[in-house]
Amino acid sequence: MGLGKTLQAIALLATRRGSGPHLVVCPTSVIGNWRRELGRFAPDLCVVVYHGAGRALPDDVSDAPVVLTSYSVLRTDTEDLTAVAWDCVVFDEAQQVKNPTSLAAKPPLDCLRR
């Protein structure tokens, strides 16, 4: 909608640098946009895209302050993603999980609520 929500979220993540890793969950179609916007507005943040066939989280996730992933990967890689103590979790296009009976709203979302 062009209201600057992505930029506000990036500003929050940038100001919480050093507080722990951050997870951004978004539709697959906007992962590239998030990566570009993070590079543009917070170029000093290390960004890891956790998506695709050969995906792997770094050994020390705190070395990668921002991890981008999709709702589908969140569902399939529950164990790997819930093993991390995320400082902030941002859900972009949250209508994906707005309906509590939808597949996207099922666990692991419950596991991320700590």
VENDA-V299343 format. One record per residue. N is the residue number from 1. RES is the residue in one letter. PSI is psi in whole degrees, 0 to 359 (999 if undefined). Layout:
# VENDA-V299343
[[N & RES & PSI] [N & RES & PSI]]
This chain:
# VENDA-V299343
[[1 & M & 356] [2 & G & 29] [3 & L & 359] [4 & G & 19] [5 & K & 320] [6 & T & 315] [7 & L & 321] [8 & Q & 318] [9 & A & 320] [10 & I & 318] [11 & A & 318] [12 & L & 312] [13 & L & 320] [14 & A & 323] [15 & T & 342] [16 & R & 16] [17 & R & 134] [18 & G & 353] [19 & S & 352] [20 & G & 174] [21 & P & 154] [22 & H & 144] [23 & L & 130] [24 & V & 120] [25 & V & 126] [26 & C & 167] [27 & P & 148] [28 & T & 324] [29 & S & 344] [30 & V & 7] [31 & I & 315] [32 & G & 322] [33 & N & 316] [34 & W & 317] [35 & R & 316] [36 & R & 316] [37 & E & 322] [38 & L & 318] [39 & G & 327] [40 & R & 315] [41 & F & 343] [42 & A & 63] [43 & P & 343] [44 & D & 353] [45 & L & 133] [46 & C & 132] [47 & V & 132] [48 & V & 129] [49 & V & 115] [50 & Y & 81] [51 & H & 154] [52 & G & 175] [53 & A & 318] [54 & G & 28] [55 & R & 145] [56 & A & 138] [57 & L & 148] [58 & P & 156] [59 & D & 319] [60 & D & 99] [61 & V & 335] [62 & S & 342] [63 & D & 343] [64 & A & 89] [65 & P & 331] [66 & V & 123] [67 & V & 124] [68 & L & 133] [69 & T & 175] [70 & S & 166] [71 & Y & 323] [72 & S & 320] [73 & V & 325] [74 & L & 320] [75 & R & 320] [76 & T & 332] [77 & D & 41] [78 & T & 312] [79 & E & 313] [80 & D & 318] [81 & L & 328] [82 & T & 351] [83 & A & 347] [84 & V & 138] [85 & A & 88] [86 & W & 138] [87 & D & 311] [88 & C & 144] [89 & V & 122] [90 & V & 128] [91 & F & 106] [92 & D & 147] [93 & E & 53] [94 & A & 354] [95 & Q & 342] [96 & Q & 330] [97 & V & 7] [98 & K & 322] [99 & N & 111] [100 & P & 346] [101 & T & 357] [102 & S & 159] [103 & L & 321] [104 & A & 333] [105 & A & 352] [106 & K & 168] [107 & P & 140] [108 & P & 4] [109 & L & 322] [110 & D & 325] [111 & C & 334] [112 & L & 345] [113 & R & 101] [114 & R & 999]]
